[in-house]
Amino acid sequence: MLIQTVIVMRHARIVTLKTNNELTVEIERIKGDIKLIHKSIETIEKNHLRHIEDDINSIKKILWTVAVVAGTQMIIVIRELLIRGIA
């Protein structure tokens, strides 16, 4: 019977209750983790999103430039066809 009790004790999970001081330390650690998460989110919002916005703006400028060049070429082609006549 003693051997069975020892085997059961080894496999059983022992639940230990934390003291009030340990709980306070755990809460402060969690608060610190939350502050770090907020700081990371702030860094993403302020820094990374700004760089992404700059990249998108430069892509928009390139697209507008290509659109203007293509539009100009289309106008030139249409003008030449009107002047020479469609043969």
N, C-alpha and C positions, 0 to 999 in steps of 0.2 A: 504494500500500500504506500509506503514511503517513497519508493522508486517512482511509482505512478504520479505522485504529487509533485515530485521534483521535475519530471518530464512535462507535466502540465504547466508548471510555473515557468519553465524555460520557453515554452511556446506561447504563453499568454502575454498579451500586451499589457504592460503596466502603465496605467494612466496616472501621471503626476499632475497635481494641481499647482499652478504657479502662484507665487506669492504676489501681493499687491505691488511690491517694488519691481518684480520681474515683469509684471504686466505693464507697468509704467514705462519701463525701458523698452519693451516691445512696441508700445504705442508710439513712443518717440522715434524709434527706428522706422516705423511705417510712415510717420509724418515726414521724416527726412527723405524717404524714398519718393513720397508724393511730391515734395518740393523739387527733387531732381527731375521727375517726370515733367512737371510744369516748366522747369527751366529748359528742358529739351524741346518741348513743344514751342516755347517762346523763341528759341533759337531757330527752329524750322520756319516759324512764321516770319520772323524778321529777316533772316539771312537767306535761306534756301529759296523761299518763295520769291524773294526779290530777284535772285539770279535767274530763276525760271521765267519770271515776268520779263526781264531784260532779253533773254533768249527769244521768247515769243515775239517781242516787239521787233527784234532784228529780223526775224523770219518774215514778219508782216511787211517790213520795208522792202525786203528782197522780192516778195510776191507782188507788191504794188509796182515795183520797178519792172519786173517781167511783164506784168499786165499792161503797163503803159507802152513798153516796147512792142509787144505783140499787137496792141490796139493801133499803134502808129503804123506798123507794117500792114495791117489790114486796110487802113485808110489809104495808104499809098497804093496798094494793089487795086482797090476799088476805083481810085482816081485814075490810075493808068488804064484800067479797063474802060472807063467812061470816056477818057480822052481818045483812045485809039479805037474805041468801038469794039463790041464783042464780035469777034470774027468766027 
